[in-house]
Amino acid sequence: MSDRTGIFAGDDPFAIARAWLAEAEAAEPNDPNAIALATVDPDWLPDVRMVLLKEIEADAFVFYTNYDSAKGRQIAASGKAAFVMHWKSLRRQIRVRGDVTREEGAQADAYYASRSLQSRLGAWASKQSQPLESRAALVAAAARQGLVHGTNPARPPFWGGFRLRPLQIEFWSDGAFRLHDRFRWTRQADRRWQVDRLYP
Ligand SMILES: Cc1cc2nc3c(=O)[nH]c(=O)nc-3n(C[C@H](O)[C@H](O)[C@H](O)COP(=O)(O)O)c2cc1C
């Protein structure tokens, strides 16, 4: 008999993640959807940075970035990533590890179109992760992109989404006396989830 109750209850880890994020949206002062995204480079050196989680789908998590950035290249080479989200006011974290593919279709176009014009032109102007001689050079590049693309720029081919399909999802919540609760969901070969409570 499982003792997975309360905030951990349910058969769908994506539904639990959505519910926790909704609580965080009410509790956190800023960026409740920020995730620390970890990748590995070709020398196996780990890398990590914050990005914003934009969609929790039926079986995947989606974020957006520049495909030529360091993270974009690392994901292209390995096909894998992990992330953690931590909410200080809720004292909870979610950890996710899995396989990553590009989202560069209509969904990416729609998300790109939903962003402010400055952000859309900024995406065109940024050679993300490459050396930049000055802030003025970036501002000038964005202005130039405005002249080239006008007020309705198309999504740049080098910018779009990544979809992470988890092999593991772990939910962690702070417990009294440091007896925290941890539940790890592991995807089986038949695509069902095995759920284990772990020592904290
Ligand atoms: C709260 C927060 C949210 C961010 N969201 C994104 C994002 O959604 N996409 C993105 O490309 N960079 C985002 N960044 C910037 C990244 O952390 C990082 O500086 C940039 O993507 C370059 O990373 P890379 O050189 O490892 O590819 C965010 C930074 C912070 C602090």
The ligand as an ORCA input file, in Angstrom:
! r2SCAN-3c Opt
* xyz 0 1
  C      15.694     33.452    -14.495
  C      16.403     33.288    -15.820
  C      15.688     32.820    -16.901
  C      16.318     32.630    -18.146
  N      15.594     32.123    -19.181
  C      16.225     31.828    -20.348
  C      15.502     31.185    -21.400
  O      14.321     30.842    -21.277
  N      16.183     30.903    -22.538
  C      17.504     31.223    -22.705
  O      18.057     30.956    -23.776
  N      18.212     31.825    -21.725
  C      17.602     32.123    -20.548
  N      18.311     32.717    -19.525
  C      19.745     33.008    -19.743
  C      20.551     31.715    -19.514
  O      20.684     31.466    -18.123
  C      21.957     31.742    -20.154
  O      22.670     32.886    -19.706
  C      21.912     31.775    -21.673
  O      20.847     30.994    -22.187
  C      23.224     31.264    -22.260
  O      23.494     29.961    -21.787
  P      24.525     28.964    -22.517
  O      25.727     29.809    -22.925
  O      24.877     27.927    -21.508
  O      23.833     28.391    -23.719
  C      17.700     32.932    -18.291
  C      18.410     33.409    -17.168
  C      17.777     33.584    -15.958
  C      18.593     34.048    -14.772
*
